Amino acid sequence: ELMGVAKHILPLGRLNAVFVARGPGCAPEGMVGMICAEWDHDSFDGFLADLPEMMEFYREHEDDDFPADLLFAGFSEKRRRPVAVGWHSQKEPQNGMKPGELYVVESGVISFGLPGLPAAEEFEPAKHAIPAFEQARREKLNLWYGMGGQVSMGYRIGVGISHAEVTESGVKSAWLKHWPDRIGKRIDPFKTVQAAMAF
């Protein structure tokens, strides 16, 4: 059953930036609160300068049995453009990123396993992200993320797709897609398809 709705794109304190989290070990709201409480920054550039030390702080509080994928994106005044930095603690490399290392994303798309995404210069959120999420939504995955050898297969993507765009003037966010999922009910990724076929 769908137990609740977790936001995966969150504002990064008072900065012109967002924080994206994926995986059972991210605890995104707690992670952001912990970072912002320990480090107070006036700019995203200052945040980036302290990020290696901040991630060491995070690793000290992280449970190795609960993997996480993290992405920080914000507008850099120094570079005069948006900058994204990725990090993950999975045992295997993801998107070419080794576990525990920070990577500045200069180009390309970090998909975290989503299939069929084009190169960054061709990527359009509504055109490419929605079909990719729809496909992934219909695939059963291990709800335990492989932790402790436990296996429970089910559907894990629900509620909707949110989108955030970092610009010099601020962060613009919106929903790209809503699905008819309800808390307390099982995710049925074929429900909208079946409804359309009924007509």
C-alpha positions in Angstrom: 0.0 0.0 0.0 1.0 3.6 -0.6 1.9 4.8 2.9 2.6 8.4 2.2 4.0 11.0 -0.2 7.7 12.0 0.0 8.9 15.1 -1.7 12.1 14.4 -3.7 12.9 17.9 -4.9 13.3 20.3 -1.9 14.6 23.9 -1.6 18.1 24.0 -0.2 17.6 26.4 2.7 17.3 30.0 1.6 19.7 29.5 -1.4 18.8 29.7 -5.1 19.1 25.9 -5.2 17.3 22.6 -4.8 18.2 19.2 -3.3 17.1 16.0 -4.9 17.2 12.7 -3.0 16.5 9.1 -4.0 16.8 5.9 -2.0 15.8 4.7 1.5 18.9 6.2 3.2 18.4 9.8 2.0 15.8 11.0 4.6 15.7 14.2 2.5 14.0 16.6 4.8 16.2 15.5 7.8 19.3 15.7 5.6 18.6 19.3 4.4 17.7 20.4 7.9 20.9 18.9 9.3 23.1 20.5 6.7 21.4 24.0 7.0 21.7 23.9 10.7 25.4 23.1 10.8 26.4 25.3 7.8 24.8 28.7 7.1 25.6 29.9 3.5 24.8 33.2 1.7 25.4 31.8 -1.7 25.4 28.5 -3.6 29.1 29.0 -4.3 29.8 29.0 -0.6 27.7 25.9 -0.2 29.7 24.1 -3.0 33.0 25.1 -1.3 31.9 23.4 1.9 30.1 20.5 0.3 33.0 17.9 0.6 33.2 18.6 4.3 29.4 18.5 4.6 29.2 15.1 2.9 31.8 13.7 5.3 29.5 14.9 8.1 26.6 13.2 6.4 28.6 9.9 6.0 29.3 9.9 9.7 25.5 9.8 10.3 24.7 7.5 7.4 23.6 3.9 7.8 25.7 1.9 5.2 22.8 -0.6 4.8 20.5 2.2 3.5 21.8 3.6 0.1 21.1 7.0 -1.2 21.5 9.1 -4.4 21.8 12.8 -3.9 21.9 15.7 -6.3 22.4 19.4 -5.5 21.6 22.0 -8.1 21.8 25.8 -7.9 22.8 29.0 -9.6 26.4 29.8 -9.3 27.1 33.6 -9.3 30.8 32.9 -9.8 30.2 30.8 -12.9 27.1 32.8 -14.0 25.2 29.6 -14.7 23.4 26.7 -13.0 25.7 24.0 -11.5 24.7 20.4 -10.4 26.7 18.2 -8.2 25.9 14.5 -7.8 26.8 12.0 -5.0 25.7 8.5 -4.2 26.4 5.8 -1.6 25.3 2.7 -3.6 27.9 -0.1 -3.6 28.0 -0.1 -7.4 28.8 2.9 -9.7 25.8 4.9 -10.9 25.9 7.1 -14.0 29.7 6.7 -13.9 29.9 8.0 -10.4 31.8 6.0 -7.8 30.3 5.6 -4.3 31.1 8.4 -1.9 32.7 10.8 -4.4 31.3 14.2 -5.5 30.9 14.9 -9.2 30.2 18.2 -10.8 27.8 17.5 -13.7 29.2 19.6 -16.6 27.0 18.0 -19.2 24.7 15.1 -19.8 21.8 13.7 -17.9 21.8 11.9 -14.5 19.0 9.5 -14.9 19.4 7.3 -11.8 18.2 4.3 -13.8 15.5 5.8 -15.9 15.5 4.4 -19.4 15.5 6.1 -22.7 16.6 9.6 -21.9 18.3 11.6 -24.7 21.4 13.7 -24.5 21.1 16.9 -22.4 20.9 19.3 -25.4 17.9 17.3 -26.7 16.2 16.7 -23.3 12.8 18.3 -22.8 11.1 17.4 -19.4 7.5 17.0 -20.6 8.5 15.2 -23.8 11.1 12.8 -22.4 10.7 12.5 -18.6 7.0 11.6 -18.6 7.4 8.5 -20.9 10.5 7.4 -19.0 8.8 7.6 -15.6 5.6 5.9 -17.1 7.8 3.0 -18.2 9.6 2.7 -14.9 6.3 3.0 -13.0 5.0 -0.2 -14.7 8.1 -2.2 -13.7 8.1 -4.1 -10.4 11.1 -3.4 -8.2 12.4 -4.7 -4.9 10.7 -2.5 -2.3 13.6 -3.3 0.1 16.2 -2.0 -2.4 18.1 -5.3 -1.8 18.8 -4.4 1.8 19.5 -7.3 4.2 18.8 -9.8 1.4 15.1 -9.1 1.7 12.9 -9.3 -1.4 9.4 -7.8 -1.8 8.5 -7.0 -5.4 6.1 -4.2 -6.1 5.5 -0.9 -7.8 7.4 2.0 -6.3 6.8 5.1 -8.5 3.5 6.9 -7.7 1.5 10.1 -7.2 3.2 12.3 -9.9 6.3 13.8 -11.5 7.6 17.1 -10.2 10.0 19.4 -12.1 12.3 22.2 -10.9 14.3 24.5 -13.1 17.1 26.6 -11.6 17.5 30.0 -13.1 19.4 33.2 -12.2 16.1 34.7 -10.9 15.2 31.8 -8.8 13.8 28.2 -8.9 10.7 27.5 -11.0 8.8 24.3 -10.0 5.7 22.6 -11.3 4.1 19.2 -11.6 4.6 17.5 -15.0 2.2 14.7 -14.3 -0.3 13.4 -11.8 -1.4 9.8 -11.3 -4.6 8.6 -9.6 -2.8 7.0 -6.7 -4.2 7.3 -3.2 -2.6 6.9 0.2 -3.8 3.6 1.8 -4.3 1.9 -1.6 -1.9 -0.1 -3.7 -0.2 1.7 -6.6 -1.8 0.5 -9.9 0.3 1.8 -12.8 -2.1 0.4 -15.3 -5.2 2.1 -14.0 -5.2 5.1 -16.4 -4.4 2.8 -19.3 -7.3 0.4 -18.5 -9.7 3.4 -18.1 -8.7 4.7 -21.5 -9.2 1.3 -23.1 -12.7 0.9 -21.6 -13.9 3.6 -23.9 
